[in-house]
């Protein structure tokens, strides 16, 4: 087995991807691993008593999570890794029940920049968060995961649309309502009540509200003659969440280290648990209040600014790998190869937060870790996506770099990345978290 192919880590990755169909499930699964590793859960509504050398985590909205390792010695800087828990998909509308031609269907709304065509003819499950009211009036939040094929969005036969392979627009309002069962009488509420009883033993509860979405139940797979590839839903960006968590758990704890996984990146990050919200700033302020600065400056605004400016954020979000069938979609000198190492993402218009200072440091980290490194710049005649990197840098002022694992089919229902790159980026991030100096 190659030194850059860690079978145990890939098994953990596939388990994490399979068990994390929504941001709430992803954050919950990350929290479970953190607790197993000795991280202590903090509550935002409670007072914090932080101790040097200890490890903590906190969640917001149950869909975003921050975990941090405090050094035994003085806290002068934090080595931060950022990612996001959400992925594009089809979410249910509040009044989703509808019927047509004798079939129960559910109306959907598009979340994020979904590549719609691959959603047709897939085995779809349903997952998310449900609020119920008990007989005594008590409200409770429960996670739901119907992890079997309960729905499908059937394609229209080519005989009825001869021009379909020439390309046609897809209307998610009229053409993408999944089909669930041959009935016009059953409602979504009845089905949710049935699933809640199956999964949680809940009876005689009222479904008050929900946030539910469909997902592909096909499990992750290692693909290729030599298993060079991993294929799965939600690689963007659960792959970065997983790698960041693996690095945090593997680091030696000698330095101040932090992992943040925000929600809502795919729709702009403008939420209380998104990168544009105050979640990370709130946590840093509370850490600084107890452990930042010295003497009269201890816990002051001055010491907070010093801490932030002495820190570094590596924003991890997957990059567009060079596609063998569409090589012309890349700048010929900036087409990252799958299994060629992590990608530094650069954009002159600040769609990525990388600059020469942060780029040089990451290249040095990769050199010290024995990891190859690549660069991505979009073609000058094409638009460029963005990440939590520029948003975090703007909100906090923290020096930031954007990197990621190269992948194909970004925002598809099933995406593809390189198995060796999982190990490449993990090793680089461990090296970063253990690094004694950030400049």
C-alpha positions in Angstrom: 0.0 0.0 0.0 1.3 3.5 -0.9 2.3 5.7 2.0 -0.2 8.2 0.7 -3.1 5.7 0.8 -4.4 5.2 4.3 -7.0 2.4 4.2 -8.2 3.0 7.8 -8.7 6.7 7.2 -10.6 6.0 4.0 -12.9 3.6 5.9 -13.6 6.3 8.5 -14.2 8.8 5.7 -16.7 6.6 3.9 -18.5 6.0 7.2 -18.7 9.7 8.0 -20.0 10.5 4.6 -22.7 7.8 4.7 -23.8 8.8 8.2 -23.9 12.6 7.5 -26.7 13.3 5.0 -27.3 16.8 6.5 -25.3 19.5 8.3 -27.0 18.5 11.6 -25.9 14.9 11.2 -22.4 16.0 10.2 -21.9 18.2 13.1 -23.4 15.6 15.4 -21.0 12.9 14.1 -18.0 15.3 14.5 -19.1 16.1 18.0 -19.3 12.3 18.8 -15.7 11.8 17.6 -14.5 14.8 19.6 -16.0 13.6 22.8 -14.5 10.1 22.3 -11.1 11.9 22.0 -11.6 13.8 25.3 -13.0 17.1 24.0 -15.4 18.8 26.5 -18.6 20.2 25.2 -19.3 23.9 26.0 -22.8 25.5 25.9 -23.0 29.0 24.4 -25.7 29.9 27.0 -23.5 29.0 30.0 -20.4 30.5 31.5 -17.1 29.1 30.2 -14.2 28.1 32.5 -11.3 27.3 30.2 -8.1 25.6 31.3 -4.8 25.7 29.4 -3.9 22.3 27.8 -7.6 21.2 27.6 -9.7 20.6 24.6 -13.2 21.9 24.0 -16.0 22.1 21.4 -19.2 24.1 20.9 -22.0 24.0 18.4 -24.5 26.5 17.0 -27.8 25.6 15.5 -26.6 22.0 15.8 -25.3 22.4 12.3 -22.0 24.3 12.8 -19.2 23.3 15.2 -16.0 24.8 16.5 -13.4 22.6 18.3 -10.2 23.9 19.8 -7.1 22.7 21.6 -5.5 25.1 24.1 -1.8 25.1 24.6 -0.3 24.3 28.0 1.8 27.5 27.8 0.8 31.0 26.9 -1.8 31.4 24.1 -0.2 33.8 21.6 -1.6 32.4 18.3 -4.2 29.9 16.9 -3.6 27.7 14.0 -7.1 27.6 12.5 -8.8 25.3 9.9 -12.1 26.2 8.3 -14.6 24.2 6.4 -18.4 24.0 5.9 -21.0 21.3 6.7 -23.6 22.1 4.0 -23.9 20.9 0.4 -26.2 21.8 -2.5 -29.4 19.8 -2.7 -33.2 19.6 -2.9 -35.0 20.7 0.2 -38.7 20.3 1.0 -41.0 23.3 0.9 -43.1 23.8 4.1 -46.3 22.7 2.4 -44.7 20.0 0.4 -47.5 17.5 -0.1 -48.7 17.4 -3.7 -50.1 14.8 -6.1 -50.3 14.2 -9.8 -51.6 11.3 -11.9 -52.3 9.3 -8.8 -48.9 9.7 -7.2 -47.8 11.3 -4.0 -45.0 13.8 -4.6 -43.2 16.4 -2.5 -42.5 19.9 -3.7 -38.8 20.9 -3.4 -36.8 24.1 -3.4 -33.2 24.3 -4.6 -30.5 24.8 -2.0 -27.3 26.2 -3.4 -25.9 25.8 -6.9 -27.2 22.3 -7.6 -26.1 20.4 -10.7 -29.7 19.2 -11.4 -29.3 16.6 -14.2 -27.7 13.9 -12.0 -30.6 14.0 -9.6 -32.8 12.1 -12.1 -33.3 8.4 -11.6 -31.4 8.2 -8.3 -32.5 6.3 -5.2 -33.4 9.1 -2.8 -33.7 9.1 1.0 -34.9 11.9 3.2 -33.1 13.5 6.2 -33.0 16.6 8.4 -34.3 18.2 11.5 -37.9 18.0 12.8 -39.5 19.8 15.7 -42.3 18.0 17.5 -44.7 19.0 20.3 -45.4 16.4 23.0 -48.8 15.9 24.7 -47.6 18.0 27.6 -46.8 20.9 25.3 -43.0 20.4 25.3 -41.1 21.1 22.1 -38.3 18.8 21.1 -35.8 18.8 18.2 -35.1 15.4 16.7 -33.0 14.3 13.7 -34.6 12.2 11.0 -32.7 10.0 8.5 -34.8 7.8 6.3 -31.8 6.0 4.8 -33.6 3.9 2.2 -34.8 4.5 -1.3 -38.2 6.1 -0.6 -38.3 8.4 -3.6 -37.2 9.0 -7.2 -37.2 11.8 -9.8 -38.0 9.9 -13.0 -36.6 11.1 -16.3 -38.8 11.6 -19.3 -38.2 8.9 -21.9 -36.2 10.0 -24.9 -39.0 8.9 -27.2 -41.1 11.8 -25.7 -38.3 14.4 -25.8 -36.1 13.6 -28.8 -33.9 16.7 -28.3 -33.0 16.0 -24.7 -29.4 15.1 -25.5 -29.0 18.4 -27.2 -29.5 20.1 -23.9 -32.6 21.7 -22.4 -33.2 23.7 -19.3 -34.5 21.9 -16.2 -37.4 23.5 -14.3 -37.1 22.4 -10.6 -40.6 23.7 -9.9 -42.4 21.6 -12.5 -40.0 18.8 -13.4 -38.2 17.7 -10.2 -40.8 16.8 -7.6 -39.8 13.4 -6.3 -42.3 10.5 -6.5 -42.9 8.7 -3.2 -45.9 6.4 -3.5 -49.0 5.5 -5.5 -51.5 7.5 -3.5 -53.3 10.8 -3.5 -54.5 10.6 0.1 -51.4 10.2 2.1 -49.6 13.4 3.4 -46.1 14.2 4.3 -47.2 14.7 7.9 -48.4 11.2 8.1 -45.2 9.8 6.7 -43.0 11.9 9.0 -45.1 10.7 12.0 -44.5 7.1 10.9 -40.8 7.6 10.5 -40.5 9.3 13.9 -42.1 6.4 15.5 -39.8 3.9 13.7 -36.6 5.8 14.5 -37.4 7.4 17.9 -40.4 5.6 19.3 -42.3 8.9 19.3 -46.1 8.5 19.4 -48.9 11.0 19.7 -46.6 13.9 18.9 -47.4 16.9 16.6 -45.0 17.8 13.9 -44.6 21.5 14.3 -41.9 22.4 11.8 -39.1 20.7 9.9 -36.0 21.2 7.7 -35.8 18.2 5.4 -34.0 17.4 2.2 -33.6 14.5 -0.2 -30.2 12.8 -0.7 -28.8 9.9 -2.7 -28.7 6.7 -0.6 -26.0 5.1 -2.7 -23.1 4.7 -0.3 -19.6 6.1 -0.9 -17.3 3.9 -3.0 -13.6 3.5 -3.8 -13.4 3.6 -7.6 -10.7 2.6 -10.1 -8.6 -0.4 -10.8 -6.2 0.6 -8.0 -8.9 2.5 -6.0 -7.4 5.8 -6.9 -10.8 7.6 -6.5 -13.4 8.1 -3.8 -17.0 8.8 -5.1 -19.7 10.0 -2.8 -22.4 12.6 -2.3 -21.4 15.8 -0.3 -17.6 15.6 -0.8 -18.0 19.3 -1.1 -17.4 20.0 1.7 -17.7 17.1 4.1 -14.3 15.9 2.8 -12.7 19.0 4.3 -14.7 18.7 7.5 -13.4 15.1 7.9 -9.8 16.0 7.0 -9.8 19.0 9.3 -11.1 16.8 12.1 -8.6 14.1 11.4 -5.8 16.6 11.6 -7.0 18.2 14.8 -7.2 14.8 16.5 -3.8 13.8 15.2 -1.9 16.9 16.1 0.4 16.9 19.2 -1.5 19.6 21.1 1.6 21.7 21.7 0.1 24.7 19.9 -3.2 26.5 20.0 -5.3 24.8 17.3 -8.9 25.4 16.2 -11.3 23.8 13.7 -14.5 25.6 12.6 -17.1 24.0 10.3 -19.7 26.6 9.4 -23.1 26.0 7.8 -24.8 27.8 4.9 -21.6 28.4 2.8 -23.5 27.2 -0.3 -26.0 30.0 0.0 -23.7 32.9 0.9 -22.8 32.2 4.6 -25.1 35.0 5.8 -26.5 33.4 8.9 -25.9 33.1 12.7 -24.0 29.8 12.1 -22.5 30.8 8.7 -19.0 32.3 8.2 -20.5 35.8 7.8 -22.1 35.4 11.2 -20.5 36.0 14.6 -20.0 32.4 15.6 -16.2 32.2 15.3 -15.7 35.8 16.6 -17.8 35.0 19.6 -15.7 31.9 20.4 -12.4 33.8 19.9 -13.6 36.6 22.1 -14.5 34.2 24.9 -11.1 32.4 24.6 -9.3 35.7 24.7 -11.2 36.9 27.7 -9.8 34.1 29.8 -6.4 33.3 28.3 -5.4 36.1 25.9 -2.9 38.8 26.8 -0.8 39.6 29.8 -1.2 41.8 32.9 -3.5 44.8 32.4 -4.1 43.8 28.8 -5.3 40.3 29.7 -8.6 39.7 28.0 -8.7 43.1 26.4 -9.7 44.2 22.9 -6.1 44.9 22.3 -5.1 41.4 23.2 -7.8 40.0 21.0 -6.5 41.9 17.9 -3.0 40.7 18.7 -4.2 37.1 19.0 -6.1 37.3 15.6 -3.2 39.0 13.8 -0.7 36.4 15.1 -3.0 33.5 13.9 -3.6 31.9 10.5 -6.7 30.5 9.0 -6.5 27.7 6.4 -9.9 27.7 4.6 -10.4 24.2 3.2 -12.9 23.7 0.4 -12.5 21.4 -2.6 -11.0 22.7 -5.9 -11.8 21.9 -9.5 -9.6 19.1 -10.8 -8.5 18.9 -14.4 -11.2 16.9 -16.2 -9.9 14.5 -18.8 -12.9 15.1 -21.0 -13.0 18.9 -20.6 -9.4 20.0 -20.5 -10.2 23.3 -22.1 -12.2 24.5 -19.1 -8.9 25.0 -17.2 -6.0 27.4 -17.7 -3.4 25.1 -19.2 -0.9 26.0 -16.4 -3.3 25.7 -13.5 -5.2 22.5 -13.9 -4.8 20.6 -10.6 -4.4 16.8 -11.0 -6.4 14.4 -8.8 -3.9 12.7 -6.3 -1.4 15.5 -7.1 -1.7 17.1 -3.6 -3.6 19.9 -2.0 -4.4 22.9 -4.2 -3.7 26.6 -3.3 -6.6 28.6 -4.8 -5.8 32.1 -6.1 -8.0 34.9 -7.4 -6.9 38.4 -8.0 -10.5 39.7 -7.3 -10.4 38.2 -3.8 -12.9 35.4 -4.4 -10.2 33.4 -2.6 -8.3 34.9 0.4 -4.8 33.6 -0.6 -2.0 36.1 -0.9 1.8 35.6 -1.2 2.3 35.6 2.5 -0.2 32.9 3.4 0.6 31.0 0.1 4.3 30.9 1.0 3.7 29.6 4.5 1.4 26.8 3.2 4.0 25.8 0.6 6.6 25.6 3.4 4.2 23.5 5.5 3.7 21.1 2.5 7.5 21.0 2.0 8.1 20.1 5.6 5.4 17.5 5.5 6.6 15.8 2.3 3.4 16.7 0.5 3.1 17.8 -3.1 1.2 21.1 -3.7 -0.6 22.6 -6.7 -2.2 25.9 -7.7 -5.6 26.7 -9.2 -6.5 29.9 -11.0 -9.7 30.0 -13.1 -9.5 30.9 -16.7 -9.4 34.7 -17.2 -12.6 34.4 -19.4 -14.6 32.5 -16.8 -16.2 33.4 -13.4 -14.9 32.1 -10.1 -16.6 30.7 -7.1 -15.8 31.6 -3.5 -15.4 30.0 -0.1 -15.6 30.9 3.6 -12.0 32.1 3.3 -12.6 35.7 2.1 -15.7 36.0 4.3 -13.8 34.9 7.4 -10.8 37.2 6.6 -13.2 40.1 6.1 -15.1 39.5 9.3 -12.1 38.8 11.5 -9.1 40.3 9.8 -7.3 37.0 10.3 -4.6 36.1 7.7 -6.1 33.4 5.5 -5.3 31.1 2.7 -7.8 29.0 0.5 -6.8 25.4 -0.2 -8.6 22.2 -1.1 -8.6 18.7 -2.4 -9.0 18.6 -6.2 -12.3 16.9 -7.3 -14.6 16.3 -10.3 -18.3 17.0 -10.6 -18.5 19.7 -7.9 -22.2 20.2 -6.8 -23.3 17.0 -8.4 -25.4 14.5 -6.5 -22.2 12.3 -6.6 -18.7 13.8 -6.7 -15.3 12.3 -7.1 -11.9 13.0 -5.5 -8.6 11.2 -5.1 -7.9 8.7 -2.3 -4.2 9.8 -2.0 -5.2 13.4 -1.6 -7.1 12.6 1.5 -3.8 11.6 3.1 -1.9 14.5 1.4 -4.1 17.2 2.9 -4.3 15.5 6.3 -0.5 15.3 6.6 -0.2 19.0 5.6 -2.7 20.2 8.1 -1.2 18.1 10.9 2.1 19.8 10.0 0.4 23.2 10.1 -1.2 22.5 13.5 2.1 21.3 15.0 4.2 24.2 13.5 6.0 26.2 16.1 6.0 29.5 14.2 3.5 31.0 11.8 6.0 33.5 10.2 
